[in-house]
Amino acid sequence: MKRPLGFLIWCALAALGNAQAPVPVAKPQRPIPEIEHVMIISIDGLRPDRMLLANTPVMHAMVQQGSYSFWAKTIVMAITLPAHVSMLTGVNPRKHKIEWNDDLPLKEPVYPKQPTLFEMAKKVGYTTALVTGKAKFEPLTKPGTLDYQFVPEKDLETDEPVCDQAVEVIGRLKPNVLFVHFPADDKAGHKYGWGSAEQLAVIERADACVGRIRAAVEAAGLGASTFMVVTADHGGAGLTHGPEDPRSRTIPWIATGPRVRKRFDLTQIAALDVRTEDTCATACWLLGLALPVYFDGSPVRQAFGEAK
């Protein structure tokens, strides 16, 4: 029997009315309730001594305001893509399987074998964002894990476009998890040499970009709820970086935020050796995420004065 149009519309509206609304995901309990946002800033190729020698007032101020190590360690390979994947999965390259360092023309995308921080955070309802300056970061953009992503088609030569994107997404999205990658320091190291005057100038511009991000965090009303880490994927020497060279493997790790110990050099704790995998573990711990047993990293709890 043919139904009148009005009856069909009524049925459709009734079905919509009876449909169950999506059940919001309850965010987990956090050890430091004030911290709702985690921001990881990686300055590609930043060697700690170069950062200290350059005119970097923003990062120097972060040292005074937080906890730090200038003897943190990256992965043995000390190259960009595998190191950043370790930074954001908490495991070494043998486990995450991203062991190349090029923007490969793959027929099908390849993602880490272990979940990224973004994937783990999204599963419990956090918002996530990634802003990078190199095209090779596609393995970190698994569908469904990011609310916002910026990965250029070609590597950027300067940090300012990355900073512009990061500032915009902080104000608009206010992500719970944000990863920002500045490419220019590494570019300058390969072209002019690690420690060259040209590289120091680039580091100083990166410092200004970090300052813009910190200002954007305050402008968005997130200053009292944000844990921020400034770190790197590797250092370098001469015109390159490579495995088992301490000048390549040593990276900075500077943390600020609620309850972070101020002016605290983490190397005062002799048994503590901060590693790049610890960045992911610390972020997971702060967000109340379960720490997988397969993690190679551990939360840097020693950076906090009060935490349960």
C-alpha positions in Angstrom: 0.0 0.0 0.0 1.4 3.4 -0.9 2.0 5.5 2.2 1.3 9.3 2.1 4.4 11.5 2.2 3.5 13.0 5.6 3.4 9.6 7.1 6.8 8.7 5.8 8.3 12.0 7.1 6.7 11.3 10.5 8.3 7.8 10.6 11.7 9.2 9.7 11.5 11.8 12.5 10.4 9.2 15.0 13.3 7.0 14.1 15.7 9.9 14.6 14.1 10.7 17.9 14.5 7.2 19.1 18.1 6.8 17.9 20.6 6.8 20.7 23.0 9.7 20.8 26.7 8.8 20.8 28.0 8.0 24.3 30.8 10.3 25.2 34.0 8.6 26.1 35.0 9.3 29.7 38.6 10.6 29.9 40.8 8.7 32.4 41.9 10.0 35.8 45.1 11.9 35.5 47.9 11.9 38.2 48.1 15.7 38.0 44.5 16.8 37.4 45.6 20.3 36.3 47.4 19.0 33.3 44.9 18.5 30.4 47.2 19.4 27.5 50.5 17.9 26.4 52.6 19.7 23.8 55.8 18.2 22.4 58.1 20.5 20.4 60.9 18.9 18.5 63.7 21.1 17.0 65.2 18.8 14.4 68.9 18.3 15.0 69.2 20.5 18.1 72.3 19.7 20.0 72.1 20.9 23.7 75.4 22.8 23.7 74.3 24.7 20.5 71.1 25.7 22.2 72.9 26.9 25.2 75.5 28.9 23.2 72.9 30.5 20.9 70.8 33.5 21.9 67.8 31.5 23.0 66.0 33.5 25.7 62.7 31.5 25.5 64.4 28.1 26.0 66.7 29.5 28.7 63.6 30.8 30.5 62.0 27.3 30.2 65.1 25.9 31.9 64.5 28.3 34.8 60.8 27.5 35.0 61.1 23.7 34.7 63.1 20.5 34.8 65.6 19.6 32.2 68.4 17.4 31.0 71.1 18.4 28.5 72.3 14.8 28.4 69.1 13.0 27.2 69.6 10.3 24.6 67.9 9.6 21.3 67.8 6.2 19.6 71.0 4.5 18.5 70.3 5.2 14.9 70.1 9.0 15.6 68.1 9.8 12.4 65.0 11.8 12.0 62.0 9.6 11.2 62.8 6.5 13.3 63.7 8.8 16.2 60.5 10.8 16.0 58.4 7.6 15.8 60.2 6.3 18.9 59.5 9.7 20.6 55.8 9.2 19.9 55.4 5.5 20.4 57.6 4.9 23.4 59.5 2.1 21.7 62.7 1.5 19.8 62.7 1.1 16.0 63.0 -2.7 16.3 59.5 -2.6 17.7 57.8 0.1 15.7 59.5 -1.0 12.4 59.9 2.5 10.9 63.6 2.1 10.3 64.0 4.2 7.1 64.5 8.0 6.9 63.2 9.0 3.5 59.9 10.1 2.0 59.3 6.8 0.2 56.9 6.5 -2.8 55.1 3.6 -1.2 52.1 2.1 -3.0 50.3 1.7 0.4 50.9 3.8 3.5 52.9 2.1 6.3 52.3 3.0 9.9 54.2 2.1 13.1 53.6 -1.4 14.4 52.9 0.0 17.8 50.2 2.7 18.5 51.3 6.3 18.5 50.5 8.7 21.3 47.8 10.2 19.1 46.1 6.8 18.6 46.2 6.0 22.3 44.9 9.5 23.2 42.0 9.4 20.7 40.7 6.1 22.0 39.8 7.8 25.3 38.4 11.0 23.8 41.3 13.4 23.7 41.8 15.7 20.8 45.1 15.4 18.8 47.1 17.4 16.3 50.4 17.1 14.4 52.3 19.9 12.6 55.6 19.1 10.9 58.1 20.6 8.5 59.1 17.5 6.6 57.1 15.3 4.2 58.6 12.1 5.6 56.2 12.2 8.6 53.4 10.5 6.8 53.8 7.3 8.9 52.6 9.3 11.9 49.3 10.2 10.2 47.3 7.0 10.6 43.7 7.7 9.7 41.4 8.2 12.7 44.2 9.2 15.1 44.5 12.9 14.4 41.9 15.7 14.6 44.3 18.0 12.7 47.5 17.4 10.7 49.9 19.5 8.7 52.5 17.6 6.7 54.0 19.5 3.7 54.3 17.9 0.3 57.9 19.0 0.2 60.3 19.7 3.1 60.1 23.3 4.4 63.4 25.2 4.7 62.2 27.5 7.5 60.3 27.0 10.7 57.9 30.0 10.5 55.2 28.2 8.4 55.2 25.4 10.9 54.9 27.9 13.7 52.0 29.7 11.9 50.1 26.4 11.6 50.7 25.5 15.3 49.6 28.9 16.6 46.4 28.6 14.5 45.5 25.1 15.7 46.2 26.0 19.3 43.7 28.9 19.2 41.1 27.0 17.2 41.2 23.4 18.4 43.0 23.7 21.8 44.2 20.1 21.3 44.9 17.8 24.3 47.9 16.4 22.5 50.0 18.5 20.1 53.2 17.6 18.4 55.2 20.3 16.6 58.3 19.7 14.5 60.7 22.5 13.4 62.9 21.4 10.4 65.3 24.3 9.8 68.1 23.5 12.4 68.7 20.1 10.8 68.7 21.7 7.3 71.3 24.3 8.4 73.4 21.6 10.1 73.6 19.5 6.9 74.3 22.6 4.8 76.6 24.7 7.0 77.7 22.3 9.8 76.7 21.7 13.4 77.8 24.6 15.4 78.3 27.0 12.5 77.3 30.6 12.8 74.5 30.0 10.2 73.1 27.1 12.3 73.2 29.2 15.5 71.1 31.9 13.7 68.5 29.3 12.7 68.4 28.0 16.3 67.7 31.5 17.5 64.8 31.8 15.0 63.5 28.4 16.3 63.6 29.8 19.8 61.4 32.8 18.7 58.9 30.2 17.3 58.8 28.4 20.6 58.1 31.8 22.2 55.2 32.3 19.8 53.7 28.9 20.6 54.0 29.6 24.3 52.2 33.0 23.8 49.5 31.2 21.8 49.0 28.7 24.7 48.5 31.6 27.1 46.2 33.5 24.7 44.1 30.4 24.4 43.7 30.1 28.2 45.7 26.9 28.4 48.8 28.1 30.3 47.7 26.6 33.6 46.8 23.3 32.1 49.6 22.6 29.7 52.7 20.4 30.1 55.3 21.3 27.4 58.5 19.5 26.4 61.1 21.0 24.0 63.4 18.3 22.7 65.0 17.0 19.6 65.4 13.8 17.5 69.2 13.9 17.3 72.2 16.2 17.3 75.1 16.1 14.8 78.7 16.8 14.0 80.4 18.2 10.9 77.7 18.0 8.2 75.9 14.9 9.4 74.6 12.8 12.3 74.8 9.0 12.8 74.8 6.1 15.1 76.8 5.8 18.3 78.2 9.3 18.0 77.6 11.1 21.3 77.4 14.4 19.5 74.5 12.9 17.5 72.8 10.9 20.2 72.7 13.6 22.9 69.6 15.8 22.9 67.9 18.4 25.1 64.8 17.6 27.2 63.2 20.7 28.8 59.8 20.4 30.5 57.5 23.0 32.0 54.0 22.9 33.4 51.9 22.5 36.5 53.8 20.9 39.4 57.0 20.6 37.3 60.0 21.2 39.5 61.6 24.6 38.8 65.3 25.0 37.9 65.8 21.3 38.4 68.6 19.5 36.5 67.5 15.9 36.1 71.1 14.7 35.9 71.2 15.3 39.7 69.5 11.9 39.9 72.4 9.6 39.0 70.2 6.6 38.2 68.0 8.6 35.7 69.0 8.6 32.0 66.3 10.4 30.1 65.6 8.8 26.7 63.5 9.9 23.8 61.1 7.0 24.4 60.4 8.5 27.8 58.7 11.5 26.1 55.7 9.3 25.0 55.6 7.5 28.3 55.5 10.7 30.2 52.7 12.1 28.0 50.7 8.9 28.5 51.2 8.9 32.2 50.1 12.6 32.5 47.0 11.9 30.4 46.0 8.9 32.5 46.6 6.5 29.7 47.6 2.9 30.5 51.4 2.3 30.1 51.8 -0.7 27.8 54.1 -3.4 29.1 56.1 -3.3 25.8 57.2 0.3 26.3 60.9 1.0 26.3 60.3 4.4 27.8 59.2 5.3 31.3 57.5 8.4 32.7 60.0 11.0 33.9 58.2 11.3 37.3 61.3 12.8 38.8 60.5 16.1 37.0 57.4 16.6 39.2 57.4 17.8 42.7 53.9 16.5 43.6 52.3 13.6 41.7 50.3 10.5 42.9 
